[in-house]
Amino acid sequence: MNIQALESYVESKNRWQAIFKGRQYSLLSAVDRQAIANMIDADMSPENLTCDGELPASQVRERVRYLSRAAEELLSIDPSVSFYEMGV
């Protein structure tokens, strides 16, 4: 199973968490998987997705593809997670 986008997403979030001495997320924990789903959901909100309208459409489309791929990969390993922005 290929979960490259999801692993990249979690790694990126964990790097930011390390800067601020926050907790590290793991795909092995059900609680963390839902937290990751919530972060993807937040990143998919129109304001965050477009950086309040500052990003060009091509970058927004790329972000949508990346986040959608990460969400699909997360759903493939844990169908119980839920996403508001994606209607799942």
N, C-alpha and C positions, 0 to 999 in steps of 0.2 A: 504494500500500500504506500503510495506516494503522498506524503504530507509536507512537502517542501515549503509551500507558502505559509502553512500554519506554523511550522517550526521557525521559519524566518520571522514571522510576526511575534511569536512568543519570545524569541531571542531579543528582538528589538525592544519589546516592552520590559524585559528583564534587565537590559542594559540601562534603560532609563530609571528603573527601580533601584538599581545598584548605585547610581549617582546620588540619589536621595535616601539611601539606606533603607529602602522599602523592601517588602517581601518579594521573593522570587516565585514565579508561577511555574507549575509543572503540569504536563498533560496527563500525568498518572493519577492526579487527584480529581475526583468528581466536582468538588467545590471549586477548585481552580479552573476546571474546564468551563463551568458556568461563568466564572469571573472573566475568563478570556472571551467567552461569547458576549458578555456585557460590554467589554472593551471594544470588540469588533463592532457591536451594535452602536456604541457611542461614536466610533470613528465613521460609521456609515450615515450619521445624521447629516442633513444637508449643510449645516453650518460648518461642521468639522470637515466634511468631505471636500468642500470647495474653499476651505480657509476663508470663510465669510465672503466668498465671491472673488477672491484674489487670484485663484489658480486658473490657468487657461483650460479650456475644455478638454484638450488632449491629456493633460495631467489628471484631471478629474476622472476621465474614462479609465485611465491606467489604475488609479486608486480603487475605483469600483471593481475592476477585474481582479486586482490583488486581494482586496478584502472579501469579495465574493468567493474567490477560490479558497481563502483561509477558512471562511465560514463553512463552505461545503466540506472541506477536509475535516473540520471539527465535528460536523454532523455525521460524517462517515465513521468516526471512531466513537462518537457518543450521541446517538439520536435523541437523547433526553434533554439536551441543551435547547434553550429557546432564544430566539432573536426577535425583537420588536420590529426593527427597521426592515427586516427581510420577510416579515409575516410568517415566521416559522416558530 
